[in-house]
Amino acid sequence: MAQGRERDEAHNVAIGSSLSVRWVQGFPKQNVHFVNDSTICYPCGNFVIFLNIETKKKTVLQCMNGIVGIVATNVPYEVVAFSDRRLRPLIYIYNFPGLTRRTKLKGNVLLDYTLLSFSYCGTYLASYSSLPEFELALWWTSERLYDDCEHGQSSGSDRQWGGKARGRDGNLPTNSCYPVHQRFPAQGIQNWELGVILCKKSQPGTDVNQMTFNPMNWHQLCLSSPSALTVWTIERSNQEHYLKAKSVKLPMEDGSFFNETDVIFPQSLPKDPIYGPVLPVSAIAGLVGEEAETFRPKDDLYTLLHPTMHCWTPTSDLYVGCEEGHLLMISGENFKATVLNKMEDEPPRELLRESGLFFLDLVSIPGLIICDQVGRNLISPVTMAYQKGGVLASGIDGFVYSFLIKDTNYKVEDFLEVEGPVEHLMFSPSYRMLLIQTDKGSIYIYTFGEEPTFEKVLEACDGKFQATDFITPGNEYFMTLTQSGEVCVWGIDDGVCVSRICLNMPAIHKAFLSKSPVQHLLYDQRGIYLLVGTSEGYIFVINAKPSSLFQILGFIEVGKDILQISTVSLLEIDMVKVMVLSPLPGTGRSRLEILTLPKRLPQVSASFADQRGRLRDEFVPKSVYEIEHTLSSAVLSFRSNQIYGFCNQVPYICSYLLPEKDHSGICILKPYQKVQSKQYGPGMLSLSPHGLWLITIAKCGFLCIRDIQTLPVKGLCPKKQSPNKYRALQRNVHIFLCVEMVRRVGGNLTNEILEHSQQLLTSLRNTMDEENDYLSITRRDSLDSGSEAEHAAIKKEVKLFSNKRTEIKRGIKALVKTVLDMMKENKAVDNIAKLEPQEFGLDLEELERLHDESEEEVAKIRKDVEMQNLAKRYLAELIKEECWNSMAVKGRALKVTDKTPGMTP
């Protein structure tokens, strides 16, 4: 696999060995983009993956500064732009296929970019940021003239909107509606070294979900959010640029438009014969000018349609899909919205809302794709793309539909069926292929022509990766497990999926261990035991040999919310050390519990466990330790005298010496050695098979290999080097990669681990042959922890505690009677003293929740009353200022009494 790298910051690499990425396997979670007519790209973890549709060859571009954020491409000049996800992110622009960086754009964004979009001729790059700026920025990315466009030559954008676009029948459409002078400006320029922000606008609190340039007018772009749709025009005077916004007035949820003039100037309200016409609310509030025309009370708002996607048409109109199931057409001249009507028999609009029908994404190419119900159980349409003769549409039912739009009506026909819900549709630049992306990340290509073809380009795994491990012995394959239970076997050399199976299929053996979720599954180094950890703090010990039907030997109680389980199982000793790391909530500490399992436990498990299956403490000794700070990961050294921990809140790796003498109770461990990891975020530790290397991986994405004695960095990933000697596998939520370790200096750096692997393979060969022979025999007996012994233990406990159960039941009955008497008394008291029925509940947590809700409601009412009183006082001040203080001569009164009259003001 070819590889490129983004080199912005130098990273410290220790002398000795380094790691380089051999291949990357990941699946798209964002929309896939075309770079040229035969190559697509998508972000995945710290990489941008380029996939050749014809040869299936992959090329990866690595971001050295963190996870790749949003990606955008410009087809005519084959460039890709992406942002990184870190504090004060940057935007990088690379060319393809050279994968050399052309420029780096640095703005004032603090957290993250959410959208990037190139203008079709490549002159502008628009970016939109999230909290706290919510800023739309326009970047000047070019300065050289488009000589080919001035002379009318066909370029990439010419292909995209011009003569090579094909319709459903495979015929070439006419080019008359796409003149060259509309596609490209006369002063178009292209030099990615500039990177200057021309202008920017902030929209506080507005999360935009789609941003596109008008392909026919590079000075227009549209931004849609769940509550609004805005068309921005780029106005230019010499070198000055200005963004001018025009908001589109959206219909209400039922598709009708609201008459605002009737609210501001209520013609329908009757006139009072004494006091005159009824005044608008804004006039009563004392508002004047523009504020009076747009004022509306907070309780007088109406719900509008919620846009979820949009696309441009060749006539500069917009098609907009809405969450409520409506399809709108926005005129490019006056930006007025029109609701399109479906022809034929259409289910009632209320039925569409109940089914959750809404539009999610739109793509513009000469045609449009939307989704409709068409008599199928369609929950939500996802994407659409414009095509000659109408529109294509897709939804979560796995169908792609053809929409024929005429004037303000449209009709639906079936076009194509896909295996899963479709989330994104896009035409290739030549319009000969239609890219179909499913919700799992699988990619299909539909090729138009006299004999259309439908091909799967990339098959994604079902769900996020939860675990990875090598298939040992050997170094040819490894296995992955996804969140949905799909198990895949991959080749280590090329990262190709060899086989896959879903765990909901019939299994050889099953074992029900606990009602609580299983969070950890681990074999010891020699494959004697299979350890299973649950969320409630139980470690189940299972015989790892298939010939034993994976016998459950017993369980051990440890701390809840287990973070990690590590083992030490060496050839020269007859026991297995197990260390369990768990947090101590609210204390800022971590707990470590070290267990010792004898090798002969499978032969004598009946005597080692009680009737409930709990392994006795006298046969399985346990030592408890506490660390005075929190750890995210910890492992036990092979000598069993030292613990290595990855600190959770500070970037340090610490080692702790275990006391030589046995102890009772809890022992507090102090750091013996502390090394700064230079890795940030929670991390994980793992020992190499021979126990001499410590592998660390942190949330920042860097994997390091350290010497177990001194903890210096022996290898750092990523770093570009050549041939391989050692392979490691790293898991992420959507991506896994294979890295290679190479020797840069002399020594036996890799020979030790190879020798250890050979010794382990030799010692286990007899056991492997016996178990393989057993697996060849068909035995389908299921295993369940609910054995007869457990049922017998339960019956014994019921008999033993029968008197106590009877006493508790009597107490509950008495308590119920007392509560019922209190409720009867409550009905007889006055309403002001009467309690609510829920106040008699004995659930303290529920009572506390109800109390908190009542306090919040009281605070809300108090705040509303205060704001109303403030508004009344403000109105009184306005009336006083206008009707009393503005008078030159104040009113006077004459008081007449029995005494001498007097004048008072």
Buried (B, 14 or more C-beta within 10 A) or exposed (E): BEBBBBEEEEEEBBEBBBBBBBBBBBBBBBBBBBBBBBBBBBBBBBBBBBBBBEEEEBBBBBBBBBBBBBBBBBBBBBBBBBBBBBEEBBBBBBBBBEBEBBBBBEBEBBBBBBBBBBBBBBBBBBBBBBEEBBBBBBBBBBEEBBEBBBEEEBBBBBBBBBBBBBBBEEEEBEBEEBEBEBBBBEEBBBEBEEBEBBBBBEBEEBEBBBBBBBBBBBBBBBBBBEEBBBBBBBEEEEEEBEBEEEEBBBBEBEBEEEEEEEBBEBEEEEEEEEEEEBEBBBBEBBBEEEEBBEBEEEEEEEEBBBBBBBBBBBEBBBBBBBBBBBBBBBBBEEBEBBBBEBEEEBBEBEEBBEBEBBBBBBBBBBBBBBBBBBEEEBBBBBBBBBBBBBBBBBBBBBBBBBBEBEEEEBBBEEBBEBEBBBBBBBBBBBBBBBBBBBBBBBBBBBBBEEEEEEEEBBBBBBBBBBEBBBEBEEBEBBBBBBEBBBBBBBBBBEBEEEEBEEEEEEEBEEBEBBEEEEBBBBBBBBBBBBBBBBBBBBBBBBBBBBBBBBBBBBBBBBBBEBBBBBBBBBEEEEBBBBBBBBBBEEEEBBBBBBBBBBBEBBEEBEEBBEEEBBBEEEBBEBBBBBBEBBBBBBBBBBEBEBBBBBBBEEBBBBBBEBEEEEEEEEBEBEBEBEBEBBBBEBBBBBBBBBBBBBBBBBBBBBBBBBBBEEBEBBBBBBBEBEEBBBBBBBBBEBBBBBBBBBBBEEEEBBEBBBEBBEEBEEEBEEBEEEBEEBEEEEEEEEBEEEEEBBEEBEEEEEEEEEEEEEEEEEEEEEEEEEEEEEEEEBEEEEEEEEEEEEEEEEEEEEBEEBEEEEEEEEEEEEEEEEEEEEEEEEEEEEEEEEEEEEEEEEEEEEEEEEEEEEEEE
